[in-house]
Amino acid sequence: MTADNPDIRWKQRFQNFDRAFVLLRSALEEKPLAEFNRLEQEGLIQRFSYTYELAWKTAKDYLQEQGTTFEEVTPKAVIQAAFAAGLIMDGQTWVDMRLHRNLLAHSYDEQKFNEVLRALEEKYLTALWHLHLRFMEKAVEK
């Protein structure tokens, strides 16, 4: 495969990440978080969850395309490699994202739910946006 090949796996996955990110961002830009009703907030959490999943999997595919090998492919390992490679800038935010995503997938705690929503608005959307921009740049590089 070459960089000119549009069938490169990370570019295919990036198309899905792009769509998911745009939907998440547009929802958060629509109105202040405090104005979302409970069902809308749950929808935001769901969008966050699948956007996060696509983000780390796109990073995995990109890193593998660049020659990175993983002993075990996990979100934690990919986040560490993406930080080391300069794909993501704030490693701690990505660690927090992973922890929050895992927490909400396995339990429902009102306080944690609200904490994740605040973090999504305050820092997670920005971290996802930065990765999105990096992949936009990489997608057009020759």
C-alpha positions in Angstrom: 0.0 0.0 0.0 1.1 3.5 -0.7 0.2 6.9 0.9 -1.7 7.7 -2.3 -4.0 4.6 -1.9 -7.4 5.7 -0.6 -8.0 2.1 0.6 -5.5 2.4 3.4 -7.3 1.1 6.6 -6.6 4.1 8.7 -8.1 6.4 6.1 -11.2 4.2 5.8 -11.6 4.2 9.6 -10.9 8.0 9.7 -14.0 8.5 7.5 -16.1 7.0 10.2 -14.3 8.9 13.0 -14.8 12.1 11.0 -18.5 11.5 10.8 -18.8 10.6 14.4 -16.7 13.6 15.5 -18.7 16.0 13.4 -22.0 14.7 14.9 -20.6 15.0 18.5 -19.2 18.5 17.9 -22.4 19.8 16.2 -24.5 18.6 19.1 -22.3 20.4 21.6 -22.3 23.5 19.5 -26.1 23.5 19.2 -26.7 24.8 22.7 -25.1 24.9 26.2 -24.9 21.6 27.9 -27.1 22.8 30.7 -30.0 23.1 28.2 -29.9 19.5 27.2 -32.6 17.3 28.6 -31.7 14.0 30.2 -32.3 12.0 27.0 -30.2 14.4 25.0 -27.4 14.1 27.5 -27.6 10.3 27.2 -27.3 10.7 23.5 -24.2 12.9 23.9 -22.6 10.2 26.1 -23.4 7.6 23.4 -21.9 9.8 20.7 -18.8 10.4 22.9 -18.4 6.7 23.4 -18.4 5.7 19.7 -16.4 8.8 18.8 -13.7 7.8 21.3 -13.8 4.2 20.1 -13.3 5.3 16.5 -10.5 7.8 17.5 -8.3 5.2 19.2 -8.9 2.6 16.6 -8.0 5.1 13.8 -4.9 5.9 15.8 -4.1 2.2 16.0 -4.5 1.7 12.3 -2.4 4.8 11.5 0.4 3.8 13.8 0.4 0.3 12.4 0.6 1.8 8.9 3.6 3.7 10.1 5.3 0.5 11.4 4.3 0.5 15.0 3.7 -2.9 16.4 1.7 -3.7 19.5 2.4 -6.5 21.9 -1.3 -6.3 22.8 -3.8 -4.0 21.0 -5.6 -2.2 23.8 -6.8 1.4 24.0 -4.2 2.1 26.7 -1.3 0.8 24.6 -2.5 2.7 21.5 -2.9 5.9 23.5 0.6 5.6 24.9 2.0 4.9 21.4 0.0 7.8 19.9 1.3 10.2 22.6 4.9 9.0 22.0 4.4 9.5 18.2 3.0 13.0 18.7 -0.4 12.2 17.4 -2.0 13.3 20.7 -0.8 16.2 22.8 -2.4 15.7 26.2 -1.9 12.1 27.2 -3.6 12.5 30.5 -6.8 13.7 28.9 -6.8 10.6 26.8 -6.2 8.4 29.8 -9.1 10.2 31.6 -11.3 9.7 28.5 -10.5 6.0 28.4 -11.3 5.6 32.1 -14.6 7.6 31.8 -15.7 5.6 28.8 -15.0 2.3 30.5 -16.7 3.5 33.7 -19.9 4.4 31.8 -19.9 1.2 29.8 -20.1 -0.9 33.0 -22.1 1.1 35.5 -24.5 4.0 35.8 -23.7 6.5 38.4 -25.4 9.9 38.2 -22.4 11.8 39.6 -20.0 10.1 37.2 -22.4 10.6 34.3 -22.5 14.4 35.0 -18.7 14.4 35.5 -18.2 12.9 32.1 -20.6 15.4 30.4 -18.6 18.3 32.0 -15.3 16.7 30.9 -16.7 16.2 27.4 -17.6 19.9 27.1 -14.5 21.2 28.9 -11.7 19.0 27.5 -12.6 15.8 25.7 -14.1 17.6 22.7 -10.9 19.6 22.3 -8.7 16.6 22.5 -10.8 14.7 19.9 -10.7 17.8 17.7 -6.9 18.0 17.9 -6.6 14.3 16.9 -9.2 14.9 14.1 -7.1 17.8 12.8 -3.9 15.7 12.8 -5.7 13.0 10.8 -7.0 15.6 8.4 -3.5 16.8 7.8 -2.1 13.2 7.5 -4.9 12.2 5.0 -3.8 14.9 2.5 0.0 14.3 2.9 1.7 12.6 0.0 
